[in-house]
């Protein structure tokens, strides 16, 4: 029998609104879900934004204090979509209050904060979901099945990259994203978890890494008083130091024997959100780019002597595609992936059984990130899983 579950969303910027829409759309696409989300409270430090979001998205109430959302007696599950520096405090408090947690990555500013959240979730016995939603793309799920089936032969090469331009303008404001006490790591924490998770989702665990990093834009204009925390340009004004990295490039060794490269940048002029990968095996290859979310490039020997990739379109029977569209060539979008994520979160709760991706998957990714951070400082290969915490604390 279906029952209601009280939900709070903390952080009502773009991502918090995506979470809220995911809950609202859930029954349009997953009518069998045993839990019906009830939007109890929207929370944001900017009270007016919380109020407007509650009115727009159908929450019963709102607050400017996240603690009121976590402590609300009718809230059983909490979505956390705040700036990074608030993740640990809110997530640990929510878990200890017995609330299930849907948390955006990076869970913590540095790996140790992520591990602390994971321990709190495990000790409380609550369920978790982490925003590693690219693994839910239907053609990505199809690619994983092809690799696992041996259709590409033995996998030898992997290239994963997330190249973005959101920080490419030197006049982009010096928000919390560029400071150790606000974001902790730069692209290592902000987007490398996506790249690592995708690689391990497709090929299995990464064993060792050799990484380098760079900050190309070393100063940015300070945020004027009263301005927001998003991406915006400031002309003129006092300059401040960027405290974390713009770029990371890394060689990786997989436990399977495959070799690869992973690369991230937030200042790459040209691509906007080129979150992509390429996989090469002894009998075929495939490639995917988020900017063409519904297409998979596939190459397999077919006996004709012809060489080249063909485009495979997302279609029914690939992942959850048919939950959203009736046939190939009709596109899914980013927000649809968050509906799937909401479904997996709520079914984890209803079944009492953790589904991927939860804290285990983000901890695995952050172990790799931690090894990359060590490698950037040591200049050599570093084994994944050696050492329990980042040597650089937030704000250090």
C-alpha positions in Angstrom: 0.0 0.0 0.0 1.4 3.4 -0.9 2.1 5.9 1.8 3.3 9.5 2.0 6.8 10.5 3.0 7.5 14.0 4.2 10.4 15.6 2.4 12.5 18.7 3.0 14.7 20.4 0.4 17.6 22.4 1.8 19.1 25.0 -0.6 16.7 26.4 -3.1 19.0 27.5 -5.9 18.9 25.8 -9.3 19.8 22.3 -8.0 17.3 22.4 -5.1 14.6 23.3 -7.6 15.7 20.4 -9.8 15.3 18.1 -6.8 11.9 19.5 -6.0 10.7 19.1 -9.6 12.0 15.5 -9.5 9.8 14.7 -6.5 6.8 16.4 -8.1 7.2 14.5 -11.4 7.9 11.2 -9.8 4.4 9.6 -10.3 4.2 10.8 -13.9 7.0 8.4 -14.7 7.1 5.8 -11.9 3.5 5.4 -10.8 4.3 2.1 -9.0 6.6 3.9 -6.5 5.4 2.8 -3.0 6.2 6.2 -1.5 4.5 9.4 -2.4 6.7 12.5 -1.6 5.0 15.2 0.3 6.9 18.5 0.0 6.8 19.7 3.7 9.4 22.4 3.8 11.7 24.4 1.6 14.8 25.8 3.3 17.3 28.4 2.2 19.5 30.9 4.0 17.9 33.6 1.8 14.5 33.7 3.3 12.8 35.3 0.3 14.1 32.6 -2.0 12.8 29.9 0.3 9.4 31.6 0.4 9.2 32.0 -3.4 10.3 28.4 -4.0 7.8 27.1 -1.6 5.0 29.0 -3.4 6.2 28.0 -6.9 6.9 24.4 -6.2 4.1 23.5 -3.8 5.8 23.2 -0.4 3.6 23.4 2.6 6.1 25.7 4.4 9.5 27.4 4.3 12.3 28.4 6.5 15.6 30.3 6.4 17.1 27.9 9.0 18.1 24.5 7.7 17.9 23.1 11.3 14.2 23.6 11.4 13.9 21.5 8.2 16.0 18.7 9.6 14.2 18.7 13.0 10.7 18.9 11.5 8.7 16.0 12.9 6.9 15.3 9.7 10.1 15.2 7.6 11.5 11.7 6.9 13.9 12.5 4.0 16.1 15.5 3.3 17.5 16.7 0.0 20.7 18.8 0.4 21.6 21.1 -2.5 23.5 23.8 -0.6 27.0 25.2 -1.3 29.7 22.6 -0.5 30.8 24.1 2.8 27.4 23.3 4.4 27.2 19.7 3.2 28.9 17.9 6.1 27.2 19.8 8.9 23.7 19.4 7.4 24.1 15.8 6.2 25.6 14.5 9.5 22.8 16.3 11.5 20.1 14.9 9.2 21.5 11.3 9.5 21.7 11.6 13.3 18.1 12.8 13.3 17.1 9.6 11.5 16.4 11.3 8.2 17.3 9.7 4.9 19.7 11.8 2.8 19.8 12.7 -0.9 23.0 14.7 -1.2 24.6 16.5 -4.1 28.3 15.8 -4.7 30.9 16.6 -3.7 29.6 15.4 -0.3 32.4 17.2 1.5 34.9 19.9 0.7 37.7 17.3 1.0 37.6 13.5 1.1 37.6 13.3 4.9 34.4 15.2 5.1 32.8 12.7 2.7 34.0 9.8 4.9 32.5 11.5 8.0 29.1 11.8 6.3 29.3 8.2 5.2 30.1 7.1 8.8 27.1 9.1 10.1 24.8 7.6 7.5 26.0 4.0 8.3 25.7 4.5 12.0 22.2 5.9 11.8 21.0 3.1 9.5 19.4 5.5 7.1 19.4 5.3 3.2 21.4 7.7 1.0 21.5 8.8 -2.6 24.3 10.9 -4.1 23.9 13.0 -7.2 26.0 10.9 -9.6 23.1 10.8 -12.0 25.1 10.5 -15.3 25.2 6.7 -14.7 21.4 6.7 -15.2 21.6 8.0 -18.8 20.0 5.2 -20.9 22.8 4.9 -23.4 25.3 4.8 -20.6 23.5 1.9 -19.1 23.5 0.3 -22.5 27.2 0.9 -22.8 27.8 -0.8 -19.4 25.9 -3.8 -20.6 27.9 -4.0 -23.8 31.2 -3.8 -21.9 30.1 -6.4 -19.3 28.9 -8.8 -22.0 32.3 -8.9 -23.7 30.9 -7.3 -26.9 33.9 -5.1 -27.2 36.4 -7.8 -26.3 39.0 -7.1 -23.6 39.0 -3.4 -22.6 42.4 -1.9 -23.0 41.9 2.0 -23.1 39.7 4.5 -21.3 39.5 8.2 -21.7 37.2 10.2 -19.5 36.9 14.0 -19.4 34.7 16.8 -18.1 35.7 20.0 -19.8 33.6 23.1 -18.9 33.8 26.8 -19.4 31.8 28.1 -16.4 34.9 29.7 -14.9 36.7 30.6 -18.2 36.1 34.4 -17.9 38.8 36.0 -15.8 36.2 38.4 -14.5 34.1 35.6 -13.1 33.4 36.5 -9.5 35.5 35.0 -6.6 32.6 33.1 -5.1 32.9 30.3 -2.5 33.8 27.8 -5.3 37.3 29.2 -5.5 38.1 29.2 -1.8 39.4 26.4 0.4 36.9 27.2 3.2 34.0 27.3 0.8 34.7 24.5 -1.7 37.8 22.8 -0.5 39.2 21.2 -3.6 38.5 22.8 -7.0 37.7 20.7 -10.0 39.1 17.7 -8.1 36.2 17.9 -5.7 33.6 19.6 -7.9 33.6 17.6 -11.1 36.2 14.8 -10.9 33.9 12.6 -8.8 31.6 12.5 -11.8 34.5 11.5 -14.1 35.8 8.9 -11.6 32.4 7.4 -10.9 31.6 7.0 -14.6 35.0 5.3 -15.2 34.5 2.9 -12.3 30.8 2.3 -13.2 31.9 1.1 -16.6 35.2 -0.6 -16.0 35.5 -1.3 -12.3 37.9 0.0 -9.7 40.9 2.2 -10.3 44.0 1.0 -8.5 46.6 3.8 -8.9 46.9 7.3 -10.4 49.5 9.8 -11.6 48.1 13.3 -11.6 48.9 17.0 -12.2 46.9 20.1 -11.5 47.1 23.8 -12.3 45.3 27.1 -11.5 45.3 29.1 -14.7 43.3 32.1 -13.4 45.1 33.0 -10.2 43.0 36.1 -9.2 39.4 37.0 -9.6 37.3 40.1 -8.6 35.8 39.9 -5.2 32.0 39.4 -4.9 30.3 42.8 -4.3 28.1 42.9 -1.1 24.6 41.7 -1.8 25.5 39.7 -4.8 24.6 36.0 -5.0 26.8 32.8 -5.0 26.4 31.6 -8.6 28.4 32.2 -11.7 28.5 35.9 -12.7 30.9 38.4 -14.1 32.2 41.5 -12.1 33.8 44.3 -14.1 36.5 46.0 -12.1 36.7 45.8 -8.4 39.2 44.5 -5.9 41.0 41.2 -6.8 41.4 38.2 -4.6 43.4 35.0 -4.8 41.9 31.8 -6.3 42.8 29.1 -3.7 42.0 25.8 -5.6 42.7 24.2 -8.9 41.2 25.0 -12.3 42.5 21.9 -14.0 43.5 18.2 -13.3 44.9 15.7 -15.7 45.5 12.1 -14.6 46.9 8.7 -15.8 45.0 5.8 -14.2 45.5 2.0 -13.9 42.3 -0.1 -13.5 42.2 -3.3 -11.6 41.1 -5.1 -14.8 44.4 -4.2 -16.5 43.0 -1.4 -18.6 44.8 1.9 -18.7 43.3 5.3 -19.1 43.4 9.1 -18.7 41.0 11.4 -16.8 40.9 15.1 -17.4 38.8 18.0 -15.9 38.8 21.7 -16.4 36.5 24.6 -15.4 38.3 27.1 -17.6 38.3 25.3 -21.0 37.3 27.7 -23.7 35.2 25.9 -26.4 33.3 23.1 -24.6 30.5 24.1 -22.4 29.7 20.9 -20.5 31.7 18.2 -22.3 31.3 15.4 -19.8 32.4 12.4 -22.0 34.2 9.1 -22.3 35.7 6.8 -24.8 36.3 3.1 -24.4 38.4 0.9 -26.6 38.5 -2.9 -26.6 40.1 -5.6 -28.7 36.9 -6.1 -30.7 35.2 -2.8 -30.6 34.9 0.7 -29.1 32.3 3.2 -27.9 32.1 6.9 -27.0 29.5 9.2 -25.3 29.2 12.9 -24.7 26.7 14.5 -22.3 26.2 17.3 -24.8 24.6 14.6 -27.0 23.0 12.8 -24.1 20.8 10.4 -26.1 23.5 9.2 -28.6 26.1 6.5 -28.2 28.9 6.1 -30.8 29.6 2.4 -31.3 32.2 0.6 -33.4 32.2 -3.2 -33.8 33.8 -5.5 -36.4 30.9 -6.7 -38.6 32.7 -8.8 -41.2 32.2 -6.3 -44.0 35.6 -4.8 -43.9 34.1 -1.4 -43.3 35.6 0.7 -40.5 33.9 3.5 -38.5 31.5 4.3 -35.7 27.7 4.2 -36.0 25.3 6.3 -33.9 23.0 4.4 -31.6 20.1 6.4 -30.3 18.5 5.9 -26.9 15.5 3.7 -27.1 13.1 1.6 -25.1 14.7 -1.2 -23.2 17.8 0.9 -22.5 17.8 1.8 -18.8 14.6 3.8 -17.9 14.2 5.5 -21.3 10.7 4.3 -21.9 9.6 5.9 -18.6 10.1 9.2 -20.4 9.8 8.8 -24.1 8.0 6.3 -26.5 10.7 5.7 -29.1 14.2 6.4 -30.3 15.0 9.9 -31.5 12.9 11.6 -28.9 15.3 13.1 -26.4 15.5 12.8 -22.6 17.0 15.7 -20.7 19.0 16.5 -17.5 16.0 16.9 -15.3 14.7 13.5 -16.3 17.8 11.9 -14.7 16.9 13.6 -11.4 13.4 12.0 -11.6 15.1 8.6 -11.9 17.4 9.6 -9.0 14.4 10.5 -6.8 12.8 7.2 -7.6 15.9 5.2 -6.6 16.2 7.3 -3.4 12.6 6.6 -2.4 12.7 2.9 -3.4 15.9 2.5 -1.3 13.8 3.8 1.7 10.7 1.7 1.0 12.6 -1.5 0.4 15.1 -1.0 3.3 17.9 -1.8 0.8 20.5 0.6 -0.4 20.6 1.2 -4.2 23.4 2.7 -6.2 24.7 5.4 -6.1 24.8 5.9 -2.4 27.6 6.8 0.0 29.6 3.7 -0.9 29.9 4.9 -4.5 30.9 8.4 -3.6 33.4 7.2 -1.0 35.0 4.9 -3.7 35.2 7.9 -6.0 36.7 10.1 -3.3 39.3 7.5 -2.5 40.5 8.0 -6.1 40.3 11.8 -5.8 42.3 11.6 -2.6 45.0 9.6 -4.3 45.1 12.2 -7.2 45.5 15.0 -4.6 48.5 13.1 -3.1 50.0 12.5 -6.5 49.8 16.2 -7.5 51.9 16.9 -4.4 54.3 13.9 -4.6 54.8 14.0 -8.4 54.6 10.2 -8.5 52.1 7.3 -8.8 49.8 6.9 -5.8 47.8 3.8 -4.9 44.1 4.3 -4.3 43.0 3.6 -0.7 46.4 4.3 0.9 45.8 6.7 3.7 42.5 7.7 5.2 42.2 11.4 4.7 43.4 14.3 2.6 46.5 15.9 4.0 45.0 19.3 3.2 42.0 20.3 5.3 39.4 22.8 4.3 40.6 26.2 5.1 44.3 25.0 5.4 
